[in-house]
Amino acid sequence: MKLKVPNAIIDLVNLTKAKPILKVEIAKKGNLLYGSKEKFEKFSIYAAGIYADTKFLYNDRRNTLEKKIEARY
């Protein structure tokens, strides 16, 4: 199989190992290069669900980092 994408920068990601935040970004902004649209739509739904389940962890981490930064200044 040969893809023609002249002068494009492409990031390849193993979706089975990607973190939830990256999966949801791929689902929102990514372009399907190979595979079925139906499977990509199922992946998008899965990514949204797994991200929703872990979003509080990302928010806690962000809040902790912001507090540490504020404490320094």
Residue frames as a rotation matrix with the C-alpha (Angstrom) as fourth column:
MET 1
0.581 0.814 0.000 0.00
0.814 -0.581 0.000 0.00
0.000 0.000 -1.000 0.00
LYS 2
-0.601 -0.773 0.204 1.30
0.784 -0.620 -0.039 3.42
0.157 0.137 0.978 -0.90
LEU 3
0.469 0.710 -0.525 0.01
0.777 -0.615 -0.138 6.68
-0.420 -0.343 -0.840 0.54
LYS 4
-0.257 -0.503 0.825 0.55
0.786 -0.606 -0.124 9.90
0.562 0.616 0.551 -1.35
VAL 5
0.802 0.386 -0.457 0.92
0.586 -0.660 0.470 12.74
-0.120 -0.644 -0.755 1.11
PRO 6
0.132 -0.822 0.553 3.35
0.730 -0.297 -0.616 15.21
0.671 0.485 0.561 -0.43
ASN 7
-0.538 -0.543 0.645 5.20
0.057 -0.786 -0.615 17.56
0.841 -0.295 0.454 1.91
ALA 8
0.539 0.776 0.327 3.13
-0.369 -0.132 0.920 16.53
0.758 -0.616 0.215 4.91
ILE 9
-0.688 -0.634 0.354 4.29
-0.595 0.212 -0.775 15.94
0.416 -0.744 -0.523 8.45
ILE 10
0.376 0.812 -0.446 2.66
-0.396 0.576 0.715 12.80
0.838 -0.093 0.538 9.79
ASP 11
-0.484 -0.422 0.767 2.79
-0.875 0.200 -0.442 11.51
0.033 -0.884 -0.466 13.35
LEU 12
-0.020 0.432 -0.902 2.20
-0.243 0.873 0.423 7.79
0.970 0.227 0.088 13.65
VAL 13
-0.396 -0.004 0.918 0.85
-0.914 -0.092 -0.395 6.60
0.087 -0.996 0.033 16.99
ASN 14
-0.773 0.197 -0.603 0.18
0.192 0.979 0.074 3.15
0.605 -0.059 -0.794 18.38
LEU 15
-0.178 0.805 0.565 -3.39
-0.594 -0.546 0.591 3.74
0.785 -0.230 0.576 19.54
THR 16
0.545 0.383 -0.746 -3.39
0.277 0.757 0.592 0.73
0.791 -0.529 0.307 21.85
LYS 17
-0.083 -0.685 -0.724 -0.59
0.972 0.104 -0.211 2.30
0.220 -0.721 0.657 23.92
ALA 18
-0.530 -0.111 0.841 -1.61
0.197 -0.980 -0.006 5.97
0.825 0.163 0.542 23.69
LYS 19
-0.894 0.219 -0.391 -2.83
0.352 -0.197 -0.915 7.82
-0.278 -0.956 0.099 26.77
PRO 20
-0.046 0.993 0.111 -6.53
0.923 0.085 -0.375 8.78
-0.381 0.085 -0.920 26.91
ILE 21
0.301 0.154 -0.941 -5.86
0.048 -0.988 -0.146 12.48
-0.952 -0.001 -0.305 26.35
LEU 22
-0.682 -0.586 -0.437 -3.96
-0.447 -0.139 0.884 11.70
-0.579 0.798 -0.167 23.13
LYS 23
-0.753 0.464 0.466 -6.65
0.615 0.748 0.250 9.27
-0.233 0.475 -0.849 21.98
VAL 24
0.266 0.924 -0.275 -9.36
0.724 -0.380 -0.576 11.90
-0.636 -0.046 -0.770 22.32
GLU 25
0.032 -0.336 -0.941 -7.24
-0.385 -0.873 0.298 14.48
-0.922 0.353 -0.157 20.45
ILE 26
-0.932 -0.358 0.062 -6.72
-0.111 0.444 0.889 11.98
-0.346 0.821 -0.454 17.64
ALA 27
-0.398 0.866 0.303 -10.45
0.860 0.467 -0.205 11.24
-0.319 0.179 -0.931 17.58
LYS 28
0.433 0.595 -0.677 -11.25
0.390 -0.801 -0.454 14.97
-0.812 -0.067 -0.579 17.37
LYS 29
0.466 -0.342 -0.816 -8.51
-0.566 -0.824 0.023 16.24
-0.680 0.451 -0.578 15.06
GLY 30
-0.475 -0.764 0.437 -7.00
-0.187 0.573 0.798 13.20
-0.860 0.297 -0.415 13.37
ASN 31
0.177 0.449 -0.876 -7.49
-0.974 -0.051 -0.222 12.11
-0.144 0.892 0.428 9.78
LEU 32
0.493 0.075 0.867 -8.10
-0.124 0.992 -0.015 8.49
-0.861 -0.100 0.498 8.90
LEU 33
-0.178 -0.648 -0.741 -5.43
-0.917 -0.164 0.364 7.37
-0.357 0.744 -0.565 6.45
TYR 34
-0.641 -0.063 -0.765 -6.21
-0.424 0.859 0.285 3.68
0.639 0.507 -0.578 6.40
GLY 35
-0.929 0.359 -0.092 -9.07
0.310 0.618 -0.723 1.57
-0.202 -0.700 -0.685 7.72
SER 36
-0.302 0.909 0.289 -12.82
0.773 0.056 0.632 1.82
0.558 0.414 -0.719 7.88
LYS 37
-0.516 0.224 0.827 -14.73
-0.322 -0.945 0.055 4.92
0.794 -0.238 0.560 8.90
GLU 38
0.578 0.801 -0.153 -16.97
-0.211 0.328 0.921 2.74
0.788 -0.500 0.359 11.06
LYS 39
0.372 -0.524 -0.767 -14.02
0.832 0.554 0.025 1.48
0.412 -0.647 0.642 13.13
PHE 40
-0.700 -0.630 0.335 -12.68
0.445 -0.752 -0.485 5.02
0.558 -0.191 0.808 13.48
GLU 41
-0.093 0.764 0.639 -16.10
-0.483 -0.595 0.642 6.18
0.871 -0.249 0.424 14.71
LYS 42
0.766 0.316 -0.560 -16.14
0.246 0.661 0.709 3.34
0.594 -0.681 0.428 17.25
PHE 43
-0.169 -0.912 -0.374 -12.64
0.895 0.017 -0.446 4.33
0.413 -0.410 0.813 18.33
SER 44
-0.607 -0.027 0.794 -13.80
-0.033 -0.998 -0.059 7.94
0.794 -0.062 0.605 18.72
ILE 45
0.483 0.846 0.227 -16.64
-0.387 -0.026 0.922 6.88
0.786 -0.533 0.315 21.00
TYR 46
0.611 -0.357 -0.707 -14.28
0.677 0.698 0.233 4.68
0.410 -0.621 0.668 23.01
ALA 47
-0.460 -0.870 0.176 -11.72
0.680 -0.473 -0.561 7.50
0.571 -0.138 0.809 23.28
ALA 48
-0.249 0.456 0.855 -14.35
-0.380 -0.858 0.346 9.96
0.891 -0.239 0.387 24.53
GLY 49
0.771 0.608 -0.191 -15.51
-0.115 0.428 0.897 7.48
0.627 -0.669 0.400 27.17
ILE 50
0.365 -0.716 -0.595 -12.05
0.873 0.486 -0.049 6.61
0.325 -0.502 0.802 28.45
TYR 51
-0.598 -0.550 0.582 -11.13
0.358 -0.834 -0.420 10.30
0.717 -0.043 0.696 28.54
ALA 52
0.173 0.753 0.635 -14.29
-0.452 -0.512 0.731 11.15
0.875 -0.413 0.252 30.49
ASP 53
0.838 0.140 -0.527 -13.36
0.304 0.682 0.665 8.43
0.452 -0.718 0.529 33.00
THR 54
0.147 -0.899 -0.413 -9.85
0.988 0.149 0.026 9.86
0.038 -0.412 0.910 33.52
LYS 55
0.202 -0.045 0.978 -10.42
0.387 -0.914 -0.122 13.60
0.900 0.403 -0.167 33.05
PHE 56
0.958 0.196 0.207 -10.49
-0.104 -0.435 0.895 14.22
0.266 -0.879 -0.396 36.81
LEU 57
0.560 -0.822 -0.102 -6.95
0.709 0.412 0.572 12.81
-0.428 -0.392 0.814 37.05
TYR 58
-0.160 -0.595 0.788 -5.69
0.885 -0.441 -0.153 15.28
0.438 0.673 0.597 34.45
ASN 59
0.478 0.414 0.774 -7.48
0.066 -0.896 0.439 18.13
0.876 -0.159 -0.456 36.23
ASP 60
0.973 -0.163 -0.163 -5.98
0.175 0.067 0.982 17.14
-0.149 -0.984 0.094 39.60
ARG 61
0.181 -0.969 0.170 -2.52
0.951 0.216 0.221 16.97
-0.251 0.122 0.960 38.07
ARG 62
-0.052 -0.136 0.989 -2.96
0.606 -0.792 -0.077 20.39
0.794 0.596 0.124 36.43
ASN 63
0.799 0.430 0.422 -4.17
-0.061 -0.639 0.767 21.92
0.599 -0.638 -0.484 39.71
THR 64
0.782 -0.574 -0.242 -1.24
0.487 0.321 0.812 20.44
-0.388 -0.753 0.531 41.62
LEU 65
-0.106 -0.857 0.504 1.26
0.993 -0.122 0.001 21.78
0.061 0.501 0.863 39.08
GLU 66
0.202 0.252 0.946 -0.36
0.329 -0.928 0.177 25.23
0.923 0.275 -0.270 39.10
LYS 67
0.985 0.170 0.038 -0.15
0.012 -0.281 0.960 25.36
0.174 -0.945 -0.279 42.91
LYS 68
0.430 -0.899 -0.088 3.53
0.783 0.322 0.533 24.36
-0.450 -0.298 0.842 42.82
ILE 69
-0.191 -0.471 0.861 4.26
0.845 -0.525 -0.100 27.06
0.499 0.709 0.499 40.24
GLU 70
0.545 0.479 0.688 2.37
0.074 -0.845 0.530 29.69
0.835 -0.239 -0.496 42.25
ALA 71
0.940 -0.204 -0.273 4.29
0.300 0.117 0.947 28.68
-0.161 -0.972 0.171 45.39
ARG 72
0.077 -0.977 0.201 7.59
0.989 0.099 0.105 29.35
-0.123 0.191 0.974 43.63
TYR 73
-0.495 -0.262 0.829 6.70
0.572 -0.816 0.084 32.92
0.654 0.515 0.553 42.70
